[in-house]
Amino acid sequence: MRITGLLLGLTLSFTAAAATPVTVTQAASETLAVTESAVGTIEALYAPTVAAEVAARVVAVEVEEGEEVRKGQLLASLDPEDYRLAVSAARASLERIEALIHGQQLKVDRLLALRRKQSASQSALDEAESALKALRAERALARVRLAQAERRLSQTRILSPVEGRVSARMVSPGDYVKAGTPLFRLTGRRHLRARLPFPETLAGRLRPGQAMRLVTPQALEQAVETTVGSLRPEITPSNRAIEALVQFDNPDGWEPGASVTGTVTLEVHEGAVTVPEAALVRRPAGEVVYVIEGDSARQRLVHSGLRLRGKVEITAGLAAGETVAVDGAGFLTDGARVEVRSP
């Protein structure tokens, strides 16, 4: 009896020791996004150099470097006196022609009346009407000259073409400038562009319109959700990269010249069945997971897909919600007894 009891105790101890301790989890169903990140540079979409459009002396400069300006804000003033005189002369010329037209019209009207009474010749009437037509053509030309003179006068007021910041001032009061002389360099801050170099290995996967998330160290709490705008058609020889250009509106506080990290979504797998990478074991038959049924492990041959952030996608062989072994899965065999423990 003592021998029988001893043998029974040894058998129970061996059976208990044969149970492999494992942790378990349920296969999840989730959306997997394949992403790629790159660090690039923010630049202003509009960075115009404001130049003089007429020749004159600078009489006032209204802004300094680093100052924020609105679209249409006065930046500087040029001496307008010569252009005011040109407007006055053009207006006087137009008024003179208007007077001549009025007088010629009266003459035509009189000749028409006389012609009806056979008291004037047709040639005299034709000559008067031709003169009236010529005066009207001169009036049209005079109106164009007046508009040109008024435009040149308005160009003595240098206005900002964009909303942004004065990055350089290249003129001072008293300077004489010619048409085309650079006066200010502006950097637009409302509309920005990110220039992002991605590895050339993405040449066939990166496309305009893909979702893009931008973050910058200047404002880590702000992220911009946008899309890839365009791709440079050639790979940059210096770094063998594809350059993606992404346009976006400044959310507030983003500065041209700062660095930016762009994360592009290359593909999305909806309803993917996933398990932790530790749950996938390679065996001679292929990749397997161990499905826990009661206190036993059942080997299941599966096919894997994406591997992201410690998870692996199971494309075939496993359904969402099934319980699989994680820690300790590598020590299991088909039908092995398990002892489920807390992670």
C-alpha positions in Angstrom: 0.0 0.0 0.0 2.8 2.4 0.8 4.4 1.6 -2.6 1.1 2.2 -4.4 0.5 5.5 -2.6 4.1 6.6 -3.4 3.6 5.8 -7.1 0.3 7.7 -7.2 1.9 10.7 -5.6 4.8 10.7 -8.1 2.3 10.4 -11.0 0.3 13.4 -9.8 3.5 15.5 -9.3 4.7 14.6 -12.8 1.3 15.5 -14.3 1.3 18.9 -12.5 4.8 19.6 -13.7 3.9 18.8 -17.3 1.6 21.8 -17.6 3.4 24.7 -19.3 2.8 28.2 -17.8 1.6 30.6 -20.4 0.0 34.0 -20.7 -2.9 34.4 -23.2 -4.7 37.0 -25.2 -7.6 37.2 -27.6 -7.0 37.8 -31.3 -8.1 41.4 -32.0 -9.8 42.9 -35.0 -8.5 46.4 -35.8 -7.5 48.8 -38.5 -3.8 48.7 -39.4 -2.2 51.6 -41.1 1.2 51.3 -42.9 3.0 54.6 -42.4 6.4 56.1 -43.2 7.9 59.2 -41.7 10.5 61.8 -42.9 12.0 64.9 -41.4 11.9 68.0 -43.7 11.7 71.7 -43.7 8.8 74.2 -43.6 8.9 77.0 -46.2 6.7 79.8 -47.1 4.5 79.1 -50.1 4.7 82.8 -51.0 8.0 84.7 -50.3 7.9 87.7 -52.7 10.5 90.4 -53.2 8.7 93.7 -53.4 10.3 96.1 -55.9 9.7 99.6 -57.0 7.4 99.9 -60.1 8.2 103.5 -60.8 11.3 105.7 -60.5 11.2 108.2 -57.6 12.8 109.2 -54.3 11.8 107.3 -51.2 10.0 109.7 -48.8 8.9 107.3 -46.0 9.5 103.7 -44.9 6.6 102.4 -42.7 7.8 99.0 -41.6 11.0 97.4 -40.2 12.5 93.9 -40.5 10.7 91.3 -38.4 7.4 93.2 -38.4 4.1 91.5 -39.3 2.2 93.0 -42.2 -1.3 92.6 -43.6 -2.0 92.2 -47.3 -2.4 95.7 -48.8 -0.6 97.4 -45.9 1.6 100.4 -46.8 5.3 99.5 -46.7 6.8 102.7 -48.1 6.0 105.9 -50.0 7.8 107.4 -53.0 7.7 111.0 -54.0 4.4 111.3 -55.9 4.7 114.9 -57.2 5.9 114.2 -60.8 3.1 111.6 -61.1 0.5 113.9 -59.8 1.5 116.5 -62.4 1.3 113.7 -65.1 -2.2 112.9 -64.0 -3.3 116.5 -64.1 -1.8 116.9 -67.6 -3.5 113.7 -68.8 -6.9 114.8 -67.3 -6.5 118.3 -68.9 -5.8 116.7 -72.3 -8.9 114.6 -72.0 -11.0 117.6 -71.1 -9.7 119.5 -74.1 -10.6 116.6 -76.4 -14.1 116.3 -74.8 -14.6 120.0 -75.6 -13.5 119.6 -79.2 -15.8 116.6 -79.6 -18.7 118.7 -78.2 -18.0 121.5 -80.7 -17.5 119.0 -83.6 -20.8 117.3 -82.7 -22.6 120.6 -82.9 -21.0 121.2 -86.3 -22.2 117.8 -87.6 -25.7 118.4 -86.3 -25.9 121.8 -88.1 -24.6 120.2 -91.4 -27.1 117.4 -91.1 -29.9 120.0 -90.8 -28.6 122.0 -93.7 -28.2 118.8 -95.8 -31.8 118.0 -95.3 -32.7 121.4 -96.8 -30.1 120.9 -99.6 -28.2 123.9 -98.2 -24.9 122.0 -97.5 -22.9 119.5 -99.6 -22.5 115.9 -98.7 -18.7 116.2 -98.8 -18.8 118.9 -96.1 -20.9 116.6 -93.9 -18.6 113.6 -94.5 -15.6 115.7 -93.6 -17.2 116.8 -90.4 -18.2 113.3 -89.4 -14.7 112.0 -90.1 -13.3 114.7 -87.9 -15.7 113.8 -85.1 -14.7 110.1 -85.4 -11.0 111.1 -85.2 -11.7 113.1 -82.1 -13.5 110.2 -80.5 -10.5 108.0 -81.2 -8.2 110.7 -79.6 -10.5 110.7 -76.6 -10.2 106.9 -76.2 -6.4 107.3 -76.3 -6.5 110.2 -73.8 -8.5 108.0 -71.4 -5.9 105.3 -71.6 -3.1 107.8 -71.0 -5.0 109.1 -67.9 -5.5 105.6 -66.6 -1.8 104.9 -67.0 -0.8 108.2 -65.3 -3.2 107.3 -62.4 -1.7 103.8 -62.1 1.8 105.2 -62.0 0.7 107.6 -59.3 -0.8 104.8 -57.2 2.5 102.8 -57.6 4.2 105.5 -55.5 2.5 103.8 -52.5 4.3 100.5 -52.0 1.8 98.0 -50.6 2.3 94.4 -49.3 1.1 91.8 -51.7 0.7 89.1 -49.0 0.1 88.7 -45.3 3.4 87.8 -43.7 6.6 89.1 -42.1 9.2 91.6 -43.4 12.3 89.4 -43.6 14.5 92.1 -45.2 14.3 95.9 -45.7 16.6 97.1 -48.5 15.7 100.8 -48.7 15.9 103.9 -46.6 14.2 107.3 -46.8 16.0 109.6 -49.3 17.1 106.7 -51.5 16.4 107.2 -55.2 15.0 104.0 -56.7 14.4 103.0 -60.3 11.6 100.7 -61.5 12.6 97.1 -60.5 14.8 98.1 -57.5 14.2 95.6 -54.7 12.7 97.3 -51.6 11.5 94.6 -49.2 11.6 90.8 -49.0 8.5 89.3 -47.4 7.7 85.9 -46.0 4.1 84.8 -46.1 3.1 82.9 -43.0 -0.6 82.0 -43.7 0.1 79.5 -46.4 3.1 77.1 -45.9 4.7 74.2 -47.6 6.5 71.2 -46.1 9.4 69.7 -48.2 9.9 66.1 -47.1 12.6 63.6 -48.4 11.4 60.0 -48.4 13.5 56.9 -49.2 13.7 56.0 -52.9 12.4 52.6 -52.0 8.9 54.2 -51.7 9.0 55.2 -55.4 6.1 52.9 -56.3 4.0 53.4 -53.1 4.1 57.2 -52.5 1.4 59.1 -54.4 -0.3 62.5 -54.3 -3.5 62.5 -52.2 -2.3 60.1 -49.5 -3.0 61.1 -45.9 -0.2 63.1 -44.2 0.3 64.1 -40.6 2.7 67.0 -39.8 4.2 68.0 -36.5 6.9 70.5 -35.7 9.1 70.9 -32.6 7.9 74.5 -32.4 4.3 73.4 -31.5 4.3 69.8 -30.6 0.7 70.0 -29.3 -0.5 71.0 -32.8 -0.7 68.5 -35.6 -1.8 69.2 -39.1 -3.8 66.6 -40.9 -3.4 67.1 -44.7 -2.5 65.1 -47.9 0.5 64.8 -50.1 0.3 67.6 -52.7 2.9 66.6 -55.3 6.1 64.7 -55.8 9.3 65.9 -57.4 9.6 63.8 -60.6 13.3 63.0 -60.1 15.1 61.4 -57.2 17.6 63.8 -55.6 21.1 62.6 -56.5 22.6 64.0 -53.2 20.5 61.8 -50.9 18.7 59.4 -53.2 15.3 60.6 -51.9 11.9 61.3 -53.3 10.8 64.8 -52.3 7.1 65.2 -51.3 5.6 68.7 -51.2 2.7 69.3 -48.9 0.8 72.5 -48.8 -1.1 73.6 -45.7 -2.5 76.6 -43.8 -0.5 77.7 -40.8 -2.4 76.5 -37.7 -0.7 79.3 -35.6 2.9 79.6 -34.6 4.5 77.5 -37.3 7.5 79.3 -38.8 9.1 79.0 -42.2 12.6 77.4 -41.9 11.6 75.2 -39.0 11.9 71.4 -39.2 8.8 69.3 -39.6 8.1 65.6 -39.4 5.7 64.2 -41.9 4.0 60.8 -41.5 2.3 59.5 -44.6 -0.2 56.6 -44.6 0.8 54.3 -47.4 -2.0 51.7 -47.0 -4.8 50.8 -44.6 -6.0 47.3 -43.7 -9.5 47.4 -42.3 -10.7 44.6 -39.9 -7.3 43.0 -39.6 -6.9 40.1 -37.2 -3.9 40.7 -35.0 -2.0 39.0 -32.2 1.2 39.9 -30.3 4.4 39.0 -32.2 5.3 36.6 -29.3 2.2 34.5 -30.1 3.5 33.6 -33.6 5.9 30.7 -33.6 7.8 29.2 -36.5 7.7 25.4 -36.8 8.8 23.0 -39.5 5.2 23.1 -40.9 5.3 26.9 -41.1 4.1 29.8 -38.9 1.7 28.6 -36.1 -0.2 30.0 -33.1 -1.4 27.9 -30.2 -5.1 28.3 -29.5 -6.0 27.6 -25.9 -9.0 25.3 -25.4 -9.6 24.6 -21.7 -6.2 23.6 -20.3 -4.8 22.4 -23.6 -3.0 24.2 -26.5 -4.0 23.4 -30.1 -1.5 24.1 -32.8 -3.0 26.2 -35.6 -1.2 26.8 -39.0 -1.6 30.5 -40.0 -0.4 33.0 -42.6 1.0 36.4 -41.4 0.9 39.8 -42.9 1.9 43.2 -41.6 4.1 43.6 -38.5 3.5 46.9 -36.7 4.4 48.0 -33.2 4.8 44.6 -31.7 1.7 43.2 -33.4 1.4 40.8 -36.4 -1.5 40.6 -38.8 -2.9 37.1 -39.3 -4.3 36.9 -42.8 -5.6 33.3 -42.6 -6.0 30.5 -40.1 -7.3 32.5 -37.1 -10.5 34.4 -36.3 -10.9 37.5 -34.1 -11.8 36.6 -30.5 -10.0 33.3 -30.3 -7.7 32.9 -27.3 -4.0 32.3 -28.1 -0.9 31.7 -26.0 1.6 34.6 -25.9 4.4 34.2 -23.3 5.5 30.5 -23.3 4.1 29.8 -26.8 7.5 28.8 -28.0 7.6 25.9 -25.6 4.3 24.4 -26.6 3.4 21.5 -28.8 0.1 20.4 -30.2 -2.1 19.1 -27.4 0.2 20.3 -24.6 -1.3 21.0 -21.2 -1.0 24.7 -20.1 -1.4 26.6 -17.0 -2.7 30.1 -17.7 -1.0 32.8 -15.7 -1.5 36.6 -15.4 0.9 38.6 -17.6 
